Amino acid sequence: MCFPINPTLLQLKDGGSLHYIDEGSGPTLLLLHGNPTWSFLYRHIVKALSDQFRVIVPDYPGFGLSTSGKGYSYTPAEHALAIGELVETLDLNAMVIMVQDWGGPIGFKVAIDDPSRVAGFVIGNTWAWPLERTGQKMFSLLMGGWLGQFGAWCCNLVVRFFMSKGVARDLSDRELVMYLGPFVNRADRLPTHFSPAQLRDAGGFLDEIYKKLTILADRPVLLTWGLKDFAFQEPERTRFESLFPQHETLLLENSAHFIQEDAPAEISSAIASWHKRNIQPSNGKP
C-alpha cells in the first residue's frame, strides 16, 4: 500500500495544518494514534476496513505530516482541541473512535466535549486517568526528562525505543524509516520526548477526563488488548471493563503495545463484526 493515501490537510485556527486520511464511505471510524507514531500506524486497518466504513486517521500537530501553529506546546489538551476542530469541520456523527496510547486521553476528551457525536469506542492499550504505578512514573521521569531529551536530540531515541519495545514482531527497515521520517530533523523531535513528560505533567487533564468518563459509560466498547505490552497491562484493561459495562474484549496474545502493527487483521475483523452487532446504522459520507 502506498502511504499516505490521498492525504488531506485542514488549516487549523491556530495557524497549524492537520494532515488526515479520509478513505471509504459508510459508518465513521476515527482512529487516533499516540506517541511517537502517526497515521502510518493504521495503514493495514485502513486498507481492511475502508470498503465498509469511512475511515479517518489524523496526525496530531507536530506528528506525521501535520504542522503546529505558533506557540503550540504539544500537550494532550491541545491535541484534543485540534481533533475536535477536525470533527466539527467534517461534521462527523455516530462515529466510533478507536484509541490507543495517548489516543485514549485525547479521544476521550474529544468525546466528553461533544458526546452526541460518539456512538462507541474501540479501546486498545491505553489509559484515561493519572498515573498510579511506580514503573509508569519512573518511565515518564526518565524518557520525559533530560535523558529522553538528549536521546531524542542525538539519535531519535524515543522513536527507536518505542518501535523496538512496543512491537512484538520485527519491523522492516522501510517501516522503521517511516516512523523515524517525521522526526528526521532534530528540531522536529520535541514532541516525542515531551509526550512522556506529559504522563506526569498532564495530571490535571487526566483527572478531569477520568471524572467525566461516566458521561460515556453507556457507549458500547470493543477492547482490543495486547498482552505483551510493557506499558498498559491487566490493571488498565480491567478498569476499562468496569467503566464500560457494554464491553466486549479481544485479547491479543501475540501483540505488544502497538497492536495495530502486531494484529491488524484480527483487529479489523473484530471491529467489523462488533460494529454490526452493536452500532446503529448510519452513513458517514454521502
MOLIN-V105880 format. One record per backbone hydrogen bond with DSSP energy under -1.0 kcal/mol. NH is the residue of the N-H (numbers start at 1). CO is the residue of the C=O. E is the energy in kcal/mol with one decimal. If there is no record, write none. Layout:
NH/CO/E, NH/CO/E
//
This chain:
8/20/-1.8, 10/18/-2.4, 12/16/-3.0, 15/12/-1.8, 18/10/-3.3, 20/8/-2.5, 21/57/-2.2, 23/55/-2.5, 29/54/-3.0, 30/96/-2.7, 31/56/-2.6, 32/98/-2.7, 41/38/-2.4, 42/39/-1.8, 43/40/-1.7, 46/42/-2.8, 47/43/-2.1, 48/44/-2.0, 49/45/-2.0, 50/46/-2.0, 52/49/-2.0, 53/49/-2.2, 54/27/-2.4, 55/23/-3.4, 56/29/-3.0, 57/21/-2.1, 59/19/-2.5, 63/60/-2.5, 66/63/-2.2, 67/17/-2.4, 72/69/-1.9, 79/75/-2.2, 80/76/-2.5, 81/77/-1.7, 82/78/-2.2, 83/79/-2.4, 84/80/-2.5, 85/81/-2.1, 86/82/-1.8, 87/83/-2.7, 88/84/-2.3, 89/85/-2.5, 90/86/-2.6, 92/87/-2.0, 95/117/-2.4, 96/28/-2.4, 97/120/-2.0, 98/30/-2.7, 99/122/-2.7, 101/125/-2.5, 103/100/-2.3, 104/101/-2.2, 106/102/-2.0, 107/103/-2.6, 108/104/-2.8, 109/105/-1.9, 110/106/-2.1, 111/107/-2.2, 112/108/-2.8, 113/109/-2.2, 114/110/-1.1, 117/114/-1.7, 118/115/-1.7, 119/95/-3.1, 120/95/-1.1, 121/220/-1.9, 122/97/-2.2, 123/222/-2.6, 124/99/-3.3, 137/133/-1.8, 138/134/-2.5, 139/135/-2.2, 140/136/-2.2, 141/137/-2.2, 142/138/-2.5, 143/139/-2.9, 144/140/-1.7, 148/142/-1.5, 149/145/-2.3, 150/146/-2.8, 151/147/-2.7, 152/148/-2.6, 153/149/-2.1, 154/150/-3.0, 155/151/-2.2, 156/152/-1.6, 157/151/-1.8, 160/156/-2.1, 161/157/-3.2, 162/158/-2.4, 163/159/-2.6, 165/161/-3.1, 166/162/-2.4, 176/172/-2.3, 177/173/-2.2, 178/174/-2.0, 179/175/-1.5, 180/176/-2.4, 181/177/-2.2, 183/180/-1.8, 184/181/-1.7, 188/185/-1.9, 189/186/-1.5, 192/189/-1.1, 194/190/-1.9, 195/191/-1.8, 197/193/-1.1, 198/194/-1.5, 200/197/-1.5, 201/197/-2.5, 202/198/-2.1, 203/200/-1.2, 206/202/-2.6, 207/203/-2.5, 208/204/-2.1, 209/205/-1.9, 210/206/-2.4, 211/207/-2.2, 212/208/-1.2, 215/212/-1.9, 216/213/-1.9, 219/216/-2.2, 221/246/-2.6, 222/121/-2.3, 223/248/-3.4, 224/123/-2.3, 225/250/-2.6, 227/252/-2.3, 228/255/-3.0, 237/233/-2.1, 238/234/-2.9, 239/235/-1.4, 240/236/-2.1, 241/237/-2.1, 242/238/-1.6, 243/239/-2.2, 244/240/-2.2, 247/245/-1.6, 248/221/-1.9, 250/223/-3.7, 252/225/-3.2, 255/252/-1.5, 258/166/-3.2, 259/257/-1.6, 261/258/-1.5, 262/258/-1.4, 263/259/-2.7, 267/263/-2.3, 268/264/-2.5, 269/265/-2.3, 270/266/-2.0, 271/267/-2.5, 272/268/-2.2, 273/269/-2.1, 274/270/-2.8, 275/271/-2.9, 276/272/-1.7, 277/273/-1.4, 278/274/-1.9, 279/275/-2.3, 284/26/-1.6
//
